[in-house]
Amino acid sequence: MPKLEVMDNIFSKVIKNKEYIFEKVYYGTELKFHVIEKDSNPRIEFRMFKEESGQWKIHAQALPNYIWESELGFSDAIEEQD
């Protein structure tokens, strides 16, 4: 199993009136982002990976529809910060 390495690159962004915290992590050499919806109850968190096309996508999992509808906004936030 690849070693998980947490970097010092954490930022937050408001998307559709909700604040999200983005944390850059590496699994070996593969870059991903953990995203957490701030102040959500229950806690909503997910990972994003970069497709070959260059767009950041949510790893398939059960999430509320508004998260899936905001996927492009999350991708844009990562690109702006990175």
mmCIF file of the N, C-alpha and C atoms, coordinates in Angstrom:
data_MODEL
# 
_entry.id   MODEL 
# 
loop_
_atom_site.group_PDB 
_atom_site.id 
_atom_site.type_symbol 
_atom_site.label_atom_id 
_atom_site.label_alt_id 
_atom_site.label_comp_id 
_atom_site.label_asym_id 
_atom_site.label_entity_id 
_atom_site.label_seq_id 
_atom_site.pdbx_PDB_ins_code 
_atom_site.Cartn_x 
_atom_site.Cartn_y 
_atom_site.Cartn_z 
_atom_site.occupancy 
_atom_site.B_iso_or_equiv 
_atom_site.pdbx_formal_charge 
_atom_site.auth_seq_id 
_atom_site.auth_comp_id 
_atom_site.auth_asym_id 
_atom_site.auth_atom_id 
_atom_site.pdbx_PDB_model_num 
ATOM 1   N N  . MET A 1 1  ? 0.857   -1.183 0.000   1.00 0.00 ? 1  MET A N  1 
ATOM 2   C CA . MET A 1 1  ? 0.000   0.000  0.000   1.00 0.00 ? 1  MET A CA 1 
ATOM 3   C C  . MET A 1 1  ? 0.896   1.237  0.000   1.00 0.00 ? 1  MET A C  1 
ATOM 4   N N  . PRO A 1 2  ? 0.607   2.237  -0.860  1.00 0.00 ? 2  PRO A N  1 
ATOM 5   C CA . PRO A 1 2  ? 1.445   3.436  -0.926  1.00 0.00 ? 2  PRO A CA 1 
ATOM 6   C C  . PRO A 1 2  ? 1.379   4.237  0.369   1.00 0.00 ? 2  PRO A C  1 
ATOM 7   N N  . LYS A 1 3  ? 2.471   4.868  0.684   1.00 0.00 ? 3  LYS A N  1 
ATOM 8   C CA . LYS A 1 3  ? 2.549   5.713  1.876   1.00 0.00 ? 3  LYS A CA 1 
ATOM 9   C C  . LYS A 1 3  ? 1.749   6.996  1.638   1.00 0.00 ? 3  LYS A C  1 
ATOM 10  N N  . LEU A 1 4  ? 0.936   7.368  2.629   1.00 0.00 ? 4  LEU A N  1 
ATOM 11  C CA . LEU A 1 4  ? 0.171   8.603  2.565   1.00 0.00 ? 4  LEU A CA 1 
ATOM 12  C C  . LEU A 1 4  ? 1.018   9.722  3.133   1.00 0.00 ? 4  LEU A C  1 
ATOM 13  N N  . GLU A 1 5  ? 1.205   10.766 2.357   1.00 0.00 ? 5  GLU A N  1 
ATOM 14  C CA . GLU A 1 5  ? 2.028   11.892 2.786   1.00 0.00 ? 5  GLU A CA 1 
ATOM 15  C C  . GLU A 1 5  ? 1.180   13.160 2.729   1.00 0.00 ? 5  GLU A C  1 
ATOM 16  N N  . VAL A 1 6  ? 1.004   13.816 3.872   1.00 0.00 ? 6  VAL A N  1 
ATOM 17  C CA . VAL A 1 6  ? 0.207   15.032 3.931   1.00 0.00 ? 6  VAL A CA 1 
ATOM 18  C C  . VAL A 1 6  ? 1.128   16.227 3.707   1.00 0.00 ? 6  VAL A C  1 
ATOM 19  N N  . MET A 1 7  ? 0.728   17.115 2.808   1.00 0.00 ? 7  MET A N  1 
ATOM 20  C CA . MET A 1 7  ? 1.510   18.300 2.506   1.00 0.00 ? 7  MET A CA 1 
ATOM 21  C C  . MET A 1 7  ? 0.958   19.479 3.293   1.00 0.00 ? 7  MET A C  1 
ATOM 22  N N  . ASP A 1 8  ? 1.688   20.578 3.319   1.00 0.00 ? 8  ASP A N  1 
ATOM 23  C CA . ASP A 1 8  ? 1.259   21.771 4.028   1.00 0.00 ? 8  ASP A CA 1 
ATOM 24  C C  . ASP A 1 8  ? 0.304   22.618 3.206   1.00 0.00 ? 8  ASP A C  1 
ATOM 25  N N  . ASN A 1 9  ? -0.282  22.070 2.187   1.00 0.00 ? 9  ASN A N  1 
ATOM 26  C CA . ASN A 1 9  ? -1.122  22.853 1.300   1.00 0.00 ? 9  ASN A CA 1 
ATOM 27  C C  . ASN A 1 9  ? -2.592  22.585 1.590   1.00 0.00 ? 9  ASN A C  1 
ATOM 28  N N  . ILE A 1 10 ? -3.152  23.411 2.473   1.00 0.00 ? 10 ILE A N  1 
ATOM 29  C CA . ILE A 1 10 ? -4.565  23.335 2.815   1.00 0.00 ? 10 ILE A CA 1 
ATOM 30  C C  . ILE A 1 10 ? -5.173  24.695 2.529   1.00 0.00 ? 10 ILE A C  1 
ATOM 31  N N  . PHE A 1 11 ? -6.337  24.696 1.879   1.00 0.00 ? 11 PHE A N  1 
ATOM 32  C CA . PHE A 1 11 ? -7.017  25.964 1.616   1.00 0.00 ? 11 PHE A CA 1 
ATOM 33  C C  . PHE A 1 11 ? -8.515  25.742 1.706   1.00 0.00 ? 11 PHE A C  1 
ATOM 34  N N  . SER A 1 12 ? -9.250  26.826 1.811   1.00 0.00 ? 12 SER A N  1 
ATOM 35  C CA . SER A 1 12 ? -10.710 26.720 1.849   1.00 0.00 ? 12 SER A CA 1 
ATOM 36  C C  . SER A 1 12 ? -11.302 27.591 0.751   1.00 0.00 ? 12 SER A C  1 
ATOM 37  N N  . LYS A 1 13 ? -12.515 27.243 0.358   1.00 0.00 ? 13 LYS A N  1 
ATOM 38  C CA . LYS A 1 13 ? -13.198 27.959 -0.717  1.00 0.00 ? 13 LYS A CA 1 
ATOM 39  C C  . LYS A 1 13 ? -14.702 27.813 -0.500  1.00 0.00 ? 13 LYS A C  1 
ATOM 40  N N  . VAL A 1 14 ? -15.435 28.908 -0.725  1.00 0.00 ? 14 VAL A N  1 
ATOM 41  C CA . VAL A 1 14 ? -16.891 28.867 -0.666  1.00 0.00 ? 14 VAL A CA 1 
ATOM 42  C C  . VAL A 1 14 ? -17.409 28.569 -2.070  1.00 0.00 ? 14 VAL A C  1 
ATOM 43  N N  . ILE A 1 15 ? -18.217 27.522 -2.163  1.00 0.00 ? 15 ILE A N  1 
ATOM 44  C CA . ILE A 1 15 ? -18.813 27.100 -3.425  1.00 0.00 ? 15 ILE A CA 1 
ATOM 45  C C  . ILE A 1 15 ? -20.299 26.892 -3.171  1.00 0.00 ? 15 ILE A C  1 
ATOM 46  N N  . LYS A 1 16 ? -21.125 27.620 -3.911  1.00 0.00 ? 16 LYS A N  1 
ATOM 47  C CA . LYS A 1 16 ? -22.584 27.552 -3.759  1.00 0.00 ? 16 LYS A CA 1 
ATOM 48  C C  . LYS A 1 16 ? -23.001 27.738 -2.294  1.00 0.00 ? 16 LYS A C  1 
ATOM 49  N N  . ASN A 1 17 ? -22.450 28.769 -1.652  1.00 0.00 ? 17 ASN A N  1 
ATOM 50  C CA . ASN A 1 17 ? -22.803 29.174 -0.286  1.00 0.00 ? 17 ASN A CA 1 
ATOM 51  C C  . ASN A 1 17 ? -22.397 28.190 0.804   1.00 0.00 ? 17 ASN A C  1 
ATOM 52  N N  . LYS A 1 18 ? -21.499 27.275 0.510   1.00 0.00 ? 18 LYS A N  1 
ATOM 53  C CA . LYS A 1 18 ? -20.976 26.344 1.518   1.00 0.00 ? 18 LYS A CA 1 
ATOM 54  C C  . LYS A 1 18 ? -19.462 26.403 1.474   1.00 0.00 ? 18 LYS A C  1 
ATOM 55  N N  . GLU A 1 19 ? -18.839 26.359 2.651   1.00 0.00 ? 19 GLU A N  1 
ATOM 56  C CA . GLU A 1 19 ? -17.378 26.411 2.720   1.00 0.00 ? 19 GLU A CA 1 
ATOM 57  C C  . GLU A 1 19 ? -16.809 24.996 2.731   1.00 0.00 ? 19 GLU A C  1 
ATOM 58  N N  . TYR A 1 20 ? -15.777 24.814 1.926   1.00 0.00 ? 20 TYR A N  1 
ATOM 59  C CA . TYR A 1 20 ? -15.096 23.523 1.814   1.00 0.00 ? 20 TYR A CA 1 
ATOM 60  C C  . TYR A 1 20 ? -13.617 23.702 2.110   1.00 0.00 ? 20 TYR A C  1 
ATOM 61  N N  . ILE A 1 21 ? -13.042 22.708 2.778   1.00 0.00 ? 21 ILE A N  1 
ATOM 62  C CA . ILE A 1 21 ? -11.612 22.696 3.067   1.00 0.00 ? 21 ILE A CA 1 
ATOM 63  C C  . ILE A 1 21 ? -10.969 21.664 2.140   1.00 0.00 ? 21 ILE A C  1 
ATOM 64  N N  . PHE A 1 22 ? -9.940  22.081 1.430   1.00 0.00 ? 22 PHE A N  1 
ATOM 65  C CA . PHE A 1 22 ? -9.224  21.230 0.483   1.00 0.00 ? 22 PHE A CA 1 
ATOM 66  C C  . PHE A 1 22 ? -7.844  20.930 1.051   1.00 0.00 ? 22 PHE A C  1 
ATOM 67  N N  . GLU A 1 23 ? -7.480  19.676 1.063   1.00 0.00 ? 23 GLU A N  1 
ATOM 68  C CA . GLU A 1 23 ? -6.164  19.263 1.557   1.00 0.00 ? 23 GLU A CA 1 
ATOM 69  C C  . GLU A 1 23 ? -5.455  18.448 0.484   1.00 0.00 ? 23 GLU A C  1 
ATOM 70  N N  . LYS A 1 24 ? -4.305  18.937 0.068   1.00 0.00 ? 24 LYS A N  1 
ATOM 71  C CA . LYS A 1 24 ? -3.495  18.248 -0.948  1.00 0.00 ? 24 LYS A CA 1 
ATOM 72  C C  . LYS A 1 24 ? -2.749  17.091 -0.287  1.00 0.00 ? 24 LYS A C  1 
ATOM 73  N N  . VAL A 1 25 ? -2.897  15.888 -0.847  1.00 0.00 ? 25 VAL A N  1 
ATOM 74  C CA . VAL A 1 25 ? -2.195  14.712 -0.328  1.00 0.00 ? 25 VAL A CA 1 
ATOM 75  C C  . VAL A 1 25 ? -1.610  13.915 -1.488  1.00 0.00 ? 25 VAL A C  1 
ATOM 76  N N  . TYR A 1 26 ? -0.551  13.204 -1.194  1.00 0.00 ? 26 TYR A N  1 
ATOM 77  C CA . TYR A 1 26 ? 0.065   12.316 -2.182  1.00 0.00 ? 26 TYR A CA 1 
ATOM 78  C C  . TYR A 1 26 ? -0.048  10.883 -1.678  1.00 0.00 ? 26 TYR A C  1 
ATOM 79  N N  . TYR A 1 27 ? -0.465  9.993  -2.565  1.00 0.00 ? 27 TYR A N  1 
ATOM 80  C CA . TYR A 1 27 ? -0.413  8.556  -2.326  1.00 0.00 ? 27 TYR A CA 1 
ATOM 81  C C  . TYR A 1 27 ? 0.727   8.065  -3.196  1.00 0.00 ? 27 TYR A C  1 
ATOM 82  N N  . GLY A 1 28 ? 1.907   7.905  -2.595  1.00 0.00 ? 28 GLY A N  1 
ATOM 83  C CA . GLY A 1 28 ? 3.100   7.635  -3.398  1.00 0.00 ? 28 GLY A CA 1 
ATOM 84  C C  . GLY A 1 28 ? 3.374   8.863  -4.238  1.00 0.00 ? 28 GLY A C  1 
ATOM 85  N N  . THR A 1 29 ? 3.274   8.748  -5.548  1.00 0.00 ? 29 THR A N  1 
ATOM 86  C CA . THR A 1 29 ? 3.486   9.896  -6.433  1.00 0.00 ? 29 THR A CA 1 
ATOM 87  C C  . THR A 1 29 ? 2.170   10.455 -6.985  1.00 0.00 ? 29 THR A C  1 
ATOM 88  N N  . GLU A 1 30 ? 1.050   9.837  -6.610  1.00 0.00 ? 30 GLU A N  1 
ATOM 89  C CA . GLU A 1 30 ? -0.243  10.261 -7.139  1.00 0.00 ? 30 GLU A CA 1 
ATOM 90  C C  . GLU A 1 30 ? -0.855  11.365 -6.267  1.00 0.00 ? 30 GLU A C  1 
ATOM 91  N N  . LEU A 1 31 ? -1.101  12.524 -6.865  1.00 0.00 ? 31 LEU A N  1 
ATOM 92  C CA . LEU A 1 31 ? -1.686  13.670 -6.180  1.00 0.00 ? 31 LEU A CA 1 
ATOM 93  C C  . LEU A 1 31 ? -3.205  13.549 -6.137  1.00 0.00 ? 31 LEU A C  1 
ATOM 94  N N  . LYS A 1 32 ? -3.772  13.765 -4.955  1.00 0.00 ? 32 LYS A N  1 
ATOM 95  C CA . LYS A 1 32 ? -5.224  13.793 -4.775  1.00 0.00 ? 32 LYS A CA 1 
ATOM 96  C C  . LYS A 1 32 ? -5.557  14.928 -3.822  1.00 0.00 ? 32 LYS A C  1 
ATOM 97  N N  . PHE A 1 33 ? -6.836  15.241 -3.726  1.00 0.00 ? 33 PHE A N  1 
ATOM 98  C CA . PHE A 1 33 ? -7.306  16.216 -2.762  1.00 0.00 ? 33 PHE A CA 1 
ATOM 99  C C  . PHE A 1 33 ? -8.398  15.590 -1.913  1.00 0.00 ? 33 PHE A C  1 
ATOM 100 N N  . HIS A 1 34 ? -8.296  15.776 -0.596  1.00 0.00 ? 34 HIS A N  1 
ATOM 101 C CA . HIS A 1 34 ? -9.387  15.446 0.308   1.00 0.00 ? 34 HIS A CA 1 
ATOM 102 C C  . HIS A 1 34 ? -10.178 16.724 0.472   1.00 0.00 ? 34 HIS A C  1 
ATOM 103 N N  . VAL A 1 35 ? -11.484 16.627 0.367   1.00 0.00 ? 35 VAL A N  1 
ATOM 104 C CA . VAL A 1 35 ? -12.355 17.791 0.481   1.00 0.00 ? 35 VAL A CA 1 
ATOM 105 C C  . VAL A 1 35 ? -13.355 17.522 1.597   1.00 0.00 ? 35 VAL A C  1 
ATOM 106 N N  . ILE A 1 36 ? -13.503 18.508 2.485   1.00 0.00 ? 36 ILE A N  1 
ATOM 107 C CA . ILE A 1 36 ? -14.414 18.389 3.616   1.00 0.00 ? 36 ILE A CA 1 
ATOM 108 C C  . ILE A 1 36 ? -15.349 19.583 3.601   1.00 0.00 ? 36 ILE A C  1 
ATOM 109 N N  . GLU A 1 37 ? -16.640 19.327 3.714   1.00 0.00 ? 37 GLU A N  1 
ATOM 110 C CA . GLU A 1 37 ? -17.603 20.417 3.831   1.00 0.00 ? 37 GLU A CA 1 
ATOM 111 C C  . GLU A 1 37 ? -17.572 20.896 5.279   1.00 0.00 ? 37 GLU A C  1 
ATOM 112 N N  . LYS A 1 38 ? -17.198 22.153 5.461   1.00 0.00 ? 38 LYS A N  1 
ATOM 113 C CA . LYS A 1 38 ? -17.069 22.707 6.803   1.00 0.00 ? 38 LYS A CA 1 
ATOM 114 C C  . LYS A 1 38 ? -18.445 22.841 7.439   1.00 0.00 ? 38 LYS A C  1 
ATOM 115 N N  . ASP A 1 39 ? -18.530 22.503 8.693   1.00 0.00 ? 39 ASP A N  1 
ATOM 116 C CA . ASP A 1 39 ? -19.744 22.642 9.502   1.00 0.00 ? 39 ASP A CA 1 
ATOM 117 C C  . ASP A 1 39 ? -20.899 21.764 9.044   1.00 0.00 ? 39 ASP A C  1 
ATOM 118 N N  . SER A 1 40 ? -20.637 20.702 8.322   1.00 0.00 ? 40 SER A N  1 
ATOM 119 C CA . SER A 1 40 ? -21.726 19.804 7.933   1.00 0.00 ? 40 SER A CA 1 
ATOM 120 C C  . SER A 1 40 ? -21.955 18.773 9.037   1.00 0.00 ? 40 SER A C  1 
ATOM 121 N N  . ASN A 1 41 ? -23.195 18.378 9.194   1.00 0.00 ? 41 ASN A N  1 
ATOM 122 C CA . ASN A 1 41 ? -23.532 17.362 10.176  1.00 0.00 ? 41 ASN A CA 1 
ATOM 123 C C  . ASN A 1 41 ? -24.613 16.488 9.566   1.00 0.00 ? 41 ASN A C  1 
ATOM 124 N N  . PRO A 1 42 ? -24.347 15.250 9.211   1.00 0.00 ? 42 PRO A N  1 
ATOM 125 C CA . PRO A 1 42 ? -23.079 14.556 9.440   1.00 0.00 ? 42 PRO A CA 1 
ATOM 126 C C  . PRO A 1 42 ? -21.964 15.082 8.533   1.00 0.00 ? 42 PRO A C  1 
ATOM 127 N N  . ARG A 1 43 ? -20.743 14.765 8.916   1.00 0.00 ? 43 ARG A N  1 
ATOM 128 C CA . ARG A 1 43 ? -19.571 15.241 8.181   1.00 0.00 ? 43 ARG A CA 1 
ATOM 129 C C  . ARG A 1 43 ? -19.561 14.681 6.760   1.00 0.00 ? 43 ARG A C  1 
ATOM 130 N N  . ILE A 1 44 ? -19.374 15.566 5.796   1.00 0.00 ? 44 ILE A N  1 
ATOM 131 C CA . ILE A 1 44 ? -19.295 15.160 4.391   1.00 0.00 ? 44 ILE A CA 1 
ATOM 132 C C  . ILE A 1 44 ? -17.865 15.386 3.925   1.00 0.00 ? 44 ILE A C  1 
ATOM 133 N N  . GLU A 1 45 ? -17.240 14.314 3.479   1.00 0.00 ? 45 GLU A N  1 
ATOM 134 C CA . GLU A 1 45 ? -15.881 14.407 2.954   1.00 0.00 ? 45 GLU A CA 1 
ATOM 135 C C  . GLU A 1 45 ? -15.726 13.432 1.800   1.00 0.00 ? 45 GLU A C  1 
ATOM 136 N N  . PHE A 1 46 ? -14.811 13.783 0.895   1.00 0.00 ? 46 PHE A N  1 
ATOM 137 C CA . PHE A 1 46 ? -14.592 12.955 -0.281  1.00 0.00 ? 46 PHE A CA 1 
ATOM 138 C C  . PHE A 1 46 ? -13.215 13.265 -0.848  1.00 0.00 ? 46 PHE A C  1 
ATOM 139 N N  . ARG A 1 47 ? -12.776 12.425 -1.771  1.00 0.00 ? 47 ARG A N  1 
ATOM 140 C CA . ARG A 1 47 ? -11.490 12.631 -2.442  1.00 0.00 ? 47 ARG A CA 1 
ATOM 141 C C  . ARG A 1 47 ? -11.716 12.973 -3.899  1.00 0.00 ? 47 ARG A C  1 
ATOM 142 N N  . MET A 1 48 ? -10.768 13.711 -4.444  1.00 0.00 ? 48 MET A N  1 
ATOM 143 C CA . MET A 1 48 ? -10.798 14.049 -5.867  1.00 0.00 ? 48 MET A CA 1 
ATOM 144 C C  . MET A 1 48 ? -9.478  13.636 -6.504  1.00 0.00 ? 48 MET A C  1 
ATOM 145 N N  . PHE A 1 49 ? -9.551  13.193 -7.744  1.00 0.00 ? 49 PHE A N  1 
ATOM 146 C CA . PHE A 1 49 ? -8.375  12.787 -8.496  1.00 0.00 ? 49 PHE A CA 1 
ATOM 147 C C  . PHE A 1 49 ? -8.400  13.497 -9.837  1.00 0.00 ? 49 PHE A C  1 
ATOM 148 N N  . LYS A 1 50 ? -7.245  13.591 -10.467 1.00 0.00 ? 50 LYS A N  1 
ATOM 149 C CA . LYS A 1 50 ? -7.138  14.264 -11.761 1.00 0.00 ? 50 LYS A CA 1 
ATOM 150 C C  . LYS A 1 50 ? -7.225  13.245 -12.886 1.00 0.00 ? 50 LYS A C  1 
ATOM 151 N N  . GLU A 1 51 ? -8.200  13.447 -13.776 1.00 0.00 ? 51 GLU A N  1 
ATOM 152 C CA . GLU A 1 51 ? -8.349  12.586 -14.947 1.00 0.00 ? 51 GLU A CA 1 
ATOM 153 C C  . GLU A 1 51 ? -7.277  12.927 -15.974 1.00 0.00 ? 51 GLU A C  1 
ATOM 154 N N  . GLU A 1 52 ? -7.108  12.031 -16.935 1.00 0.00 ? 52 GLU A N  1 
ATOM 155 C CA . GLU A 1 52 ? -6.155  12.281 -18.022 1.00 0.00 ? 52 GLU A CA 1 
ATOM 156 C C  . GLU A 1 52 ? -6.488  13.554 -18.779 1.00 0.00 ? 52 GLU A C  1 
ATOM 157 N N  . SER A 1 53 ? -7.772  13.920 -18.807 1.00 0.00 ? 53 SER A N  1 
ATOM 158 C CA . SER A 1 53 ? -8.203  15.143 -19.493 1.00 0.00 ? 53 SER A CA 1 
ATOM 159 C C  . SER A 1 53 ? -7.747  16.398 -18.761 1.00 0.00 ? 53 SER A C  1 
ATOM 160 N N  . GLY A 1 54 ? -7.307  16.227 -17.507 1.00 0.00 ? 54 GLY A N  1 
ATOM 161 C CA . GLY A 1 54 ? -6.848  17.363 -16.714 1.00 0.00 ? 54 GLY A CA 1 
ATOM 162 C C  . GLY A 1 54 ? -7.879  17.905 -15.749 1.00 0.00 ? 54 GLY A C  1 
ATOM 163 N N  . GLN A 1 55 ? -9.099  17.389 -15.809 1.00 0.00 ? 55 GLN A N  1 
ATOM 164 C CA . GLN A 1 55 ? -10.147 17.854 -14.901 1.00 0.00 ? 55 GLN A CA 1 
ATOM 165 C C  . GLN A 1 55 ? -10.138 17.014 -13.625 1.00 0.00 ? 55 GLN A C  1 
ATOM 166 N N  . TRP A 1 56 ? -10.379 17.679 -12.493 1.00 0.00 ? 56 TRP A N  1 
ATOM 167 C CA . TRP A 1 56 ? -10.468 16.998 -11.208 1.00 0.00 ? 56 TRP A CA 1 
ATOM 168 C C  . TRP A 1 56 ? -11.855 16.418 -11.054 1.00 0.00 ? 56 TRP A C  1 
ATOM 169 N N  . LYS A 1 57 ? -11.945 15.151 -10.639 1.00 0.00 ? 57 LYS A N  1 
ATOM 170 C CA . LYS A 1 57 ? -13.213 14.441 -10.510 1.00 0.00 ? 57 LYS A CA 1 
ATOM 171 C C  . LYS A 1 57 ? -13.334 13.845 -9.106  1.00 0.00 ? 57 LYS A C  1 
ATOM 172 N N  . ILE A 1 58 ? -14.564 13.713 -8.652  1.00 0.00 ? 58 ILE A N  1 
ATOM 173 C CA . ILE A 1 58 ? -14.839 13.085 -7.357  1.00 0.00 ? 58 ILE A CA 1 
ATOM 174 C C  . ILE A 1 58 ? -14.732 11.574 -7.518  1.00 0.00 ? 58 ILE A C  1 
ATOM 175 N N  . HIS A 1 59 ? -14.050 10.914 -6.548  1.00 0.00 ? 59 HIS A N  1 
ATOM 176 C CA . HIS A 1 59 ? -14.050 9.451  -6.528  1.00 0.00 ? 59 HIS A CA 1 
ATOM 177 C C  . HIS A 1 59 ? -15.472 8.979  -6.317  1.00 0.00 ? 59 HIS A C  1 
ATOM 178 N N  . ALA A 1 60 ? -15.898 7.967  -7.062  1.00 0.00 ? 60 ALA A N  1 
ATOM 179 C CA . ALA A 1 60 ? -17.263 7.463  -6.976  1.00 0.00 ? 60 ALA A CA 1 
ATOM 180 C C  . ALA A 1 60 ? -17.579 7.014  -5.551  1.00 0.00 ? 60 ALA A C  1 
ATOM 181 N N  . GLN A 1 61 ? -18.640 7.580  -5.014  1.00 0.00 ? 61 GLN A N  1 
ATOM 182 C CA . GLN A 1 61 ? -19.123 7.220  -3.687  1.00 0.00 ? 61 GLN A CA 1 
ATOM 183 C C  . GLN A 1 61 ? -20.498 7.844  -3.480  1.00 0.00 ? 61 GLN A C  1 
ATOM 184 N N  . ALA A 1 62 ? -21.187 7.427  -2.435  1.00 0.00 ? 62 ALA A N  1 
ATOM 185 C CA . ALA A 1 62 ? -22.519 7.966  -2.144  1.00 0.00 ? 62 ALA A CA 1 
ATOM 186 C C  . ALA A 1 62 ? -22.369 9.346  -1.504  1.00 0.00 ? 62 ALA A C  1 
ATOM 187 N N  . LEU A 1 63 ? -22.813 10.372 -2.217  1.00 0.00 ? 63 LEU A N  1 
ATOM 188 C CA . LEU A 1 63 ? -22.754 11.756 -1.738  1.00 0.00 ? 63 LEU A CA 1 
ATOM 189 C C  . LEU A 1 63 ? -24.061 12.448 -2.096  1.00 0.00 ? 63 LEU A C  1 
ATOM 190 N N  . PRO A 1 64 ? -24.407 13.500 -1.347  1.00 0.00 ? 64 PRO A N  1 
ATOM 191 C CA . PRO A 1 64 ? -25.622 14.247 -1.705  1.00 0.00 ? 64 PRO A CA 1 
ATOM 192 C C  . PRO A 1 64 ? -25.512 14.823 -3.118  1.00 0.00 ? 64 PRO A C  1 
ATOM 193 N N  . ASN A 1 65 ? -26.656 14.996 -3.766  1.00 0.00 ? 65 ASN A N  1 
ATOM 194 C CA . ASN A 1 65 ? -26.671 15.506 -5.143  1.00 0.00 ? 65 ASN A CA 1 
ATOM 195 C C  . ASN A 1 65 ? -25.987 16.856 -5.281  1.00 0.00 ? 65 ASN A C  1 
ATOM 196 N N  . TYR A 1 66 ? -26.135 17.743 -4.276  1.00 0.00 ? 66 TYR A N  1 
ATOM 197 C CA . TYR A 1 66 ? -25.532 19.071 -4.413  1.00 0.00 ? 66 TYR A CA 1 
ATOM 198 C C  . TYR A 1 66 ? -24.005 18.996 -4.480  1.00 0.00 ? 66 TYR A C  1 
ATOM 199 N N  . ILE A 1 67 ? -23.412 17.956 -3.919  1.00 0.00 ? 67 ILE A N  1 
ATOM 200 C CA . ILE A 1 67 ? -21.959 17.771 -4.042  1.00 0.00 ? 67 ILE A CA 1 
ATOM 201 C C  . ILE A 1 67 ? -21.617 17.449 -5.494  1.00 0.00 ? 67 ILE A C  1 
ATOM 202 N N  . TRP A 1 68 ? -22.334 16.472 -6.082  1.00 0.00 ? 68 TRP A N  1 
ATOM 203 C CA . TRP A 1 68 ? -22.079 16.090 -7.478  1.00 0.00 ? 68 TRP A CA 1 
ATOM 204 C C  . TRP A 1 68 ? -22.316 17.268 -8.415  1.00 0.00 ? 68 TRP A C  1 
ATOM 205 N N  . GLU A 1 69 ? -23.326 18.069 -8.121  1.00 0.00 ? 69 GLU A N  1 
ATOM 206 C CA . GLU A 1 69 ? -23.634 19.232 -8.961  1.00 0.00 ? 69 GLU A CA 1 
ATOM 207 C C  . GLU A 1 69 ? -22.569 20.316 -8.862  1.00 0.00 ? 69 GLU A C  1 
ATOM 208 N N  . SER A 1 70 ? -21.750 20.266 -7.810  1.00 0.00 ? 70 SER A N  1 
ATOM 209 C CA . SER A 1 70 ? -20.690 21.260 -7.600  1.00 0.00 ? 70 SER A CA 1 
ATOM 210 C C  . SER A 1 70 ? -19.323 20.765 -8.041  1.00 0.00 ? 70 SER A C  1 
ATOM 211 N N  . GLU A 1 71 ? -19.256 19.583 -8.659  1.00 0.00 ? 71 GLU A N  1 
ATOM 212 C CA . GLU A 1 71 ? -17.976 18.974 -9.015  1.00 0.00 ? 71 GLU A CA 1 
ATOM 213 C C  . GLU A 1 71 ? -17.091 19.904 -9.850  1.00 0.00 ? 71 GLU A C  1 
ATOM 214 N N  . LEU A 1 72 ? -17.649 20.573 -10.824 1.00 0.00 ? 72 LEU A N  1 
ATOM 215 C CA . LEU A 1 72 ? -16.865 21.490 -11.648 1.00 0.00 ? 72 LEU A CA 1 
ATOM 216 C C  . LEU A 1 72 ? -16.326 22.650 -10.809 1.00 0.00 ? 72 LEU A C  1 
ATOM 217 N N  . GLY A 1 73 ? -17.109 23.140 -9.863  1.00 0.00 ? 73 GLY A N  1 
ATOM 218 C CA . GLY A 1 73 ? -16.645 24.204 -8.968  1.00 0.00 ? 73 GLY A CA 1 
ATOM 219 C C  . GLY A 1 73 ? -15.477 23.754 -8.112  1.00 0.00 ? 73 GLY A C  1 
ATOM 220 N N  . PHE A 1 74 ? -15.520 22.496 -7.636  1.00 0.00 ? 74 PHE A N  1 
ATOM 221 C CA . PHE A 1 74 ? -14.390 21.954 -6.870  1.00 0.00 ? 74 PHE A CA 1 
ATOM 222 C C  . PHE A 1 74 ? -13.151 21.867 -7.744  1.00 0.00 ? 74 PHE A C  1 
ATOM 223 N N  . SER A 1 75 ? -13.324 21.378 -8.965  1.00 0.00 ? 75 SER A N  1 
ATOM 224 C CA . SER A 1 75 ? -12.210 21.260 -9.906  1.00 0.00 ? 75 SER A CA 1 
ATOM 225 C C  . SER A 1 75 ? -11.591 22.631 -10.177 1.00 0.00 ? 75 SER A C  1 
ATOM 226 N N  . ASP A 1 76 ? -12.446 23.621 -10.399 1.00 0.00 ? 76 ASP A N  1 
ATOM 227 C CA . ASP A 1 76 ? -11.949 24.986 -10.655 1.00 0.00 ? 76 ASP A CA 1 
ATOM 228 C C  . ASP A 1 76 ? -11.191 25.534 -9.442  1.00 0.00 ? 76 ASP A C  1 
ATOM 229 N N  . ALA A 1 77 ? -11.699 25.272 -8.242  1.00 0.00 ? 77 ALA A N  1 
ATOM 230 C CA . ALA A 1 77 ? -11.038 25.753 -7.019  1.00 0.00 ? 77 ALA A CA 1 
ATOM 231 C C  . ALA A 1 77 ? -9.643  25.156 -6.889  1.00 0.00 ? 77 ALA A C  1 
ATOM 232 N N  . ILE A 1 78 ? -9.503  23.871 -7.192  1.00 0.00 ? 78 ILE A N  1 
ATOM 233 C CA . ILE A 1 78 ? -8.194  23.210 -7.121  1.00 0.00 ? 78 ILE A CA 1 
ATOM 234 C C  . ILE A 1 78 ? -7.247  23.817 -8.154  1.00 0.00 ? 78 ILE A C  1 
ATOM 235 N N  . GLU A 1 79 ? -7.734  23.998 -9.361  1.00 0.00 ? 79 GLU A N  1 
ATOM 236 C CA . GLU A 1 79 ? -6.883  24.587 -10.416 1.00 0.00 ? 79 GLU A CA 1 
ATOM 237 C C  . GLU A 1 79 ? -6.449  26.013 -10.079 1.00 0.00 ? 79 GLU A C  1 
ATOM 238 N N  . GLU A 1 80 ? -7.339  26.799 -9.497  1.00 0.00 ? 80 GLU A N  1 
ATOM 239 C CA . GLU A 1 80 ? -6.996  28.159 -9.105  1.00 0.00 ? 80 GLU A CA 1 
ATOM 240 C C  . GLU A 1 80 ? -5.905  28.173 -8.036  1.00 0.00 ? 80 GLU A C  1 
ATOM 241 N N  . GLN A 1 81 ? -5.969  27.231 -7.111  1.00 0.00 ? 81 GLN A N  1 
ATOM 242 C CA . GLN A 1 81 ? -5.033  27.198 -5.984  1.00 0.00 ? 81 GLN A CA 1 
ATOM 243 C C  . GLN A 1 81 ? -3.715  26.548 -6.374  1.00 0.00 ? 81 GLN A C  1 
ATOM 244 N N  . ASP A 1 82 ? -3.773  25.547 -7.225  1.00 0.00 ? 82 ASP A N  1 
ATOM 245 C CA . ASP A 1 82 ? -2.592  24.734 -7.535  1.00 0.00 ? 82 ASP A CA 1 
ATOM 246 C C  . ASP A 1 82 ? -1.672  25.438 -8.430  1.00 0.00 ? 82 ASP A C  1 
# 
